[in-house]
Amino acid sequence: MAIAGLADGLTRGFEEFGDRVSGAFFEPVVRLGVTGLARAGKTVFITSLIANLLDRARMPGLLAEGEGRILAAYLQPQPDVTLPRFDYETHLAALTGPNPHWPESTRAVSELRLSLRVRPGGFLSGMTGPRVVHLDIVDYPGEWLLDLALLDKSYDQWCDEVLGRLKARPQAAEYLEAARATDGAAPLEEATAQRLAQGFTAYLHAARDAGFYDCTPGRFLLPGDLAGSPVVTFAPLPGDGAPPRKSLRAEMARRYEAYKREVVRPFFRDHFARIDRQVVLVDALDAIHKGPRAVEDMRGAMADILGAFRPGRNAFLTQLLMGRRVEKILFAATKADHLHHTQHGRLTAIMEALLRAARDRADFAGAETRAMAIAALRATVEERKSHQGRDLDCVRGRLLETGRQAAFHPGELPEDPARLLAAARGGAEAWPDGDYRAMRFAPAALSLRPGEGPPHIRLDRAAQFLIGDRL
């Protein structure tokens, strides 16, 4: 087993070495990982990014486009023939068709290659001709990213952490009762293991719906072809010391270790460890709407995500000799179109404060990180409404539930983000100075002129941060 693993690692090392030499001397390749925390709009982000790189009239903030150096953009077959292709055309049709609707979420890893023909800038502009830069976009569920934190935890450590969190969550009451009533030292009965795993999975779904982000193992939420297999049929159980052989708790521990070995490690090796740039999409407005505990949980999830990355810069020799390291990580607060533009700066400040707290907690350094408020697809327009003698800055859009048009004022975000973070860290049940509401809008009907991608907010600036230096 060890020799096979070593051989596999050497083979992959030589393959990546060849890829990097090719990229360094011929056509550079940037692998952009895109993931998101619960319902943050990952599929919409990727679809709109591709559409706006193909038709760039709305991308002035991408410096190479603003300077007129991007000569062409086109889709190509993806390099990894074992991965599903990101279904860009179907998702774009959902967003821009005669009856626009949000596309189905992607539930597994997928990939798409977009190639850009670019004229060099700066002192190289007159010395070399145009070159091709390949952008490989890798889409994967955020739940799987959080699983990487499990690699450093034993089953006992995981149980202690999870059961400690569950005590304060009403969504876990039923599972906790079942776990406490179970004798982990008793001989394994598969029906008991399955019942516990199903109860724990039900808790994870309820916790995610309530706004919690630490919902691992991620494959319990998105099992795919693993559904029903022993590797996703375990759960945290109380207990001290080594359990008896062939007991329920011993089998739970064995399956937990198998999950790390057979599910988490292959994801890290095959996909995550090869990423150059990363986007983490966060629905910060929804977390704020759900209250201080959801915001604090989001901050912890951001810290766990940062801790999963290997910091550093991809200098030429580092690429060839030391392996890839993520150079840039963007934490993007999505759905900025749900706020009037006068509050976008406040949303960005909140994200920056959350990112700084996450960096401190993760003791993270090396890669360049940034927070930003964006809307990959703008679904609203702005207007001012008079209400009880006050003029309110509102957004108007088509409500997702009813389809009717409505103007909406979500409340004023605080100028000082410390007011939110202090309440979140202090375990407050509700915000002390206001109620922040969230509304769900459907995509608006679009009429795009030739050369225009879908309307957005700061998608061009996000692209500039992520790939601008490679163009």
N, C-alpha and C positions, 0 to 999 in steps of 0.2 A: 504493500500500500504506500509506504514512504517513498520507495523508488519510483513508483508510478506517478506519485504527486510531484516528485522532483523533476521527472522527465517532462511532465505536463507544464511545469513552471518554466523549464528551460525552453521548451518549444514556443510557449507564449512570449517568452523574453526575446527570442530571435525574431518572431513575427513582428513584435512591436518595434524592435530595433530597425528592421527593414522599413516599417511604416514611417518611422521618424526620420531616417536618412532620406527617404523619398520626399517627405514633407519639407525637410530643411533645404534640399537642393532643387526641387522641382515645383510641385504644387502643394502649398501648405494646407494642412487640414486642422480645423478647429472643432473639437468635440464639445458640444454644448449640452449639458445635462439640464433638463427641465423637470422639476417636481413641484408638488404643492401640498400644503396642509389642508385637510378636509374642505372640499368644495370651493377651492380658491380660483378655479377657472383655468386649469392647466391646458385643456384641449383648445379652449378659445384663444389663449395666449399663443400657442404654437401655430394655430391656423392663421391668426391675424399677423403674426410676425412673418410667416412665409409669404402671405399675400402682399404685405407691405414691402418686402424685399424684392418681390417680383415686379410690383408696380409701385414706384417709390415717390410719387408726388407728395405724399404726406410724411416724408421722412427727412425733413431738412436738418434735424438734429444729428443725423448720422453724417459725420464730417466728410467721409469719402463721397457721399451722395451730394452734399451741399457744395462740394468743390467740383462736381461733375466728373469724378474719376471712375464711378461704377458704370461700365459700358454695357453690361448685360448680366442677367441673372436667369438661371434655369435649373429645373429639377433634373436629378440624375438617379440612376439605380443606386440603392444604398450599398455600402461596401460589405456589410455583414449579412450574408445570405441566410443566416439562421434566425434572424429577427423578423417579426412582422413589420410591414411598412406602415408608417403613420398615415391614416386614411385622410389625407389633406383634402382631396377633392370632395368627398362626401361631407366632411365637416364644413367646408366653405359653402357648399350648396345649402346646408342647413341655416347658416348665418345670413346669407345674401339672397336666398330664393324669394319667391313671391309670398310665401308664408314663413317668415323667418322664425327660427326657434333655436334654443341652445342645443348643441350636439350632445350625443351620448358621451359620458366620461370614458376615457380609456382606462382599462383595468389590468394592464400588463405592460411589459417593456415593448416599445416600438421605436422605429428610427426612420429618418428621412435625410437625404443629402440634397442641399441646395448649393449650387456652385455660382460664384461671382467672378466675372471677368473685370479686373480692376487695373487702371493705369496707375503706376507708382506716383507717390507725391514727394515733396521735398527735393533734395539734391539728386535723387535718383530719377526724377521725372523725365529728364532729357537723355538719360544714359541707357535705360532699358525699356523694352516694350511692355505691353500689358501682360499680366499674369493671371492665373486662375487660383482662387482661394476656395476651398471646399469647406462648407459648414455642415457638419454632421450633427443633427439634432436628435438627442436621445431622450425619449419620454418615458418616465417611470413613476410609479405611485409613491407619494410621500410616506405612506405607511411602511413601505419597504426600507426607505432610508433610515427611519427611526429604529429599525431592527438592528442596525449596525452596532448600536450601544449594547446589545445582548452579548456580543462576542467576548466581552471582558467580564461577564457575570456568570457565576455558577447558578445552578437551579435554586439552591438555598438562598443566595443573595437576591435573585430575581423574585422569589416568593416573598421574602421579607419586605422588599421595596413595594411590590404590587399590593400585598395585603395591607401594608401600612397606609397606602393611598386610599384603598377601597373603604376603609372605616368611615371616612368623612363624606362618602358619596352615596346618596340615596339610590342611584341606579344600580348599586352593587349589593343592595340588601338581600335580595333573593339568593344570589350566588354565595355570599358570605355565610348565610344560614346553612346552605347545602354543604359548603366546605367544612364548617365547624362540626357538622353532624357526621362527617365521614372519617373513618379510621384509616389513616394513611398507612398504618403498619399491617393492615389486613391483607390477605392474598388478593392479587389482581383479579378483578372481574371486569371484563371488557364493557359490559353494559354500564357499570358505574363510571368508568373512565369516559365513555362517550357522553353520559349525562352531565358530568362535570364540565367537559369541554364545551358542550352545547350551551350550558348555563353561563360559562365564562365568555363565550362568543357573544351571547345575547347582551351581556353587560357591556362588552366593547362597543357594540353597535349603539347602545343607548348612551354611553359616555361620549362617543363621537357626536351624536346628534345633540347632546347637551353642551357641546363646545369644548370638550377636553381633547387634548392632542396626544397624550402619552398612551395611545391605544395600541400597544404591542402585545403579542406578535402581529405584525401587519398582515400576514397571510391568513390569519383568522378572519379578517375583514374581506380580503380579496384572495380566496384560496385557489381559484382557477382549477386546474386539473389535479390539485392536491386535495380537493374536497373529500372528506371521509377517510383519508389515509391516516395511519398512526402518527405521522410526523406533524399533523395539526390536530391531534387528539390528546392534548394534555392540558393541565390547568395548575395554577398555584395552590398549594396545600400547606397548611400550618404543620410545623413539626421541627424537632431538634435532633441533631445527631444523624448518624448513618441509618437509613431505614433497612429493615430486613430484606434479604434477597427475595425477588419475585413478589414483593409487596406492591401495593398500588402506588405508593409514593416513589419507590425505586423505579417503577416503570415510567412514571411521570418524568422523573429526572432523566431517564434514558432517552425518552422521546424529545425532551427539551434539548439535550445535547445533539441529537440527530437533526433537529430543526436548525440549529446553528451550523452544523456540518454540511447538511444536504441542501439547505435553502439559503441561508444568509451568506455563507462563505462563497458559494458559486456566484451569487449576485454581485458581491464585492469584487471578485476576481474578474468576472466576464464583462461587467458593465461599469460599475461605479469607479473602480480604480483607474479607468482609462479616460476619465473626464478631464478636460482642460479648464472649462468655465462652467459655472453653475448658476441657475436661477431657482430660487425657492419662493414660490408664490404663497401669500398669506392673506386670508380674508380677515384683516384686522378689524374692519367695521363690524363684522358679525360677532367677533370676540368681545368687542366693546359693548355691543348691544346685549350680549348674554351676561355681562357683569364682571366684577373684579377677579373672581376665581378663574374664569375663562382666559382673561388677559394674563394672569400669572402663569397659568398652565402653558399658554402660548410662548411666554418668555422662556420657560423651561425647555420646551420643545426646540426653540431656536438655539439654545445652548447645546442641547444634545446633537443637533444637526451640525453645528460648528465643530463640536468635538469629534465628529465622524470624519472630517476632512483632513487630509495631510497637507499642511500649509507649505508654501514655498513658491518660488518662481521657476518657470520652465526655461531657464537659460539653455543655450545650445548644448553644452556638454552635459548638463543635468538631464536633458531630454535623452541624450544618447546613452548615458552611462548609469544614471541613478533612477530612472523611472519617472513617470509623469507625476506632477503635483498640480492640484487645482490652483490656478493663478488668481481668479476673480470669482467672488460669490456675491450675487445680487439678491437681497431680500426685498421683494416687491409687494407692497400693499395693493391688492387689486380692487377693482370696483370704485375707483376714485370718481367715476361719473355719477355715483350715488350721492356725492357732495357737491355743493356749489364751489367754484374754483377758489373763492376766498378762503375756504377751509382746507385746501390741499396742502398748504404749508404746515398746518397743524397736524394733519395726518402723517406727513413726512417726518415731522419732529417726533411724533410718538413712535414711529417705526425706528428712527435713529436711536431714541432712548432705549427701546427694547433691544436693539442690536447691540448697543454698548453694554447693557446689562448682561446680555447673553455672552458677549465676548469675555467679560470679566469672570463670569461663572465658569466658562469653559477653559479659561486660561489660554485663549487662542491668540496666535500671532503668526504672521507670515503672508498669507494671501491677502489681497486687497478686497475689502468688503464694503458694500454700500447699501443704504436703504433708500427706497423711492416709492412714491405713490403713483400708480398708473391705472389706466383702463385699457385693456387690449382691444376691446370693442366698445365704443361709446354708444350707450343705449338711451341717453337722456339729452335734453336741452335745458338750458338755464332760464329762469325767469324770476321776477320779484313779485311777491304777493303781499297785499295788505291784510293784516290779521290783528284784530283788537287794538287798533291804533298803531301797530308796528309794521314796518316793512321788513319782510322776511325773504332772505335769499333761498330760493327753492330750485329743485330739479323736477322736470316733468318727463314722464315716460309711460310706456304701456305696461300695466301691472301684469305680472306673470300669472296670477291666479285667475283673474277675470278678463284680461285682455283690454280693459278700458283704460283711457288716458287719465292720469292723475298727477297733480303737483304735490310735492312732498318736501317737508323741512325736517331733517333728521335730528335737529338739536345742535347746539354749539359745542364743538370739541374744545377742550381747555387750551389756552395759549401755552401754558407750562405743562409739558407731559409728565412732570414729576407728580402732579396731583393725581393722575391716573395710576402711575406705578406705585405710589405710596399706598393707595387704597388696595391695590392688587397684592402687594407684598404683605400688607397688614391683615389679609384674610377677611376683608370687609364683605358683607353679604350683598351690598348694593352701593352704587355710586353716591357719595354724600351730597353732591351739588348738582345733580341733574340726571335726566333719563335720556340715553342715546338710542334712538330707534334705527331699525334697518328695514328697508323695503326691497322686495325682489321684483326686478323689472325684466321684461322680455326684450329681446333684441328688436330694434326699430327697423322698419322697411328702409332699404337703402337704394339710392340712385347714384351709381358711381360713374364718373366720367373716365374716358380712356386714360390709362396711366395711374389711376388712383386705386390705392388699397382701401380697406375698410377704415372708417374714422376711429381714432384712438386718442388717448391722453398719455403723452411721454413715452410711447413705445419706441420712438426714434432715439430718445436719450438712453433708454435701457439698452438698445442695440449698440449705441456708441460706447457705453461702458463695457459691454460684454465682448464685442468683437472689433470695435473701431480701430484699436491699435494694430490689428492684424490686416487691415485694409490699407 
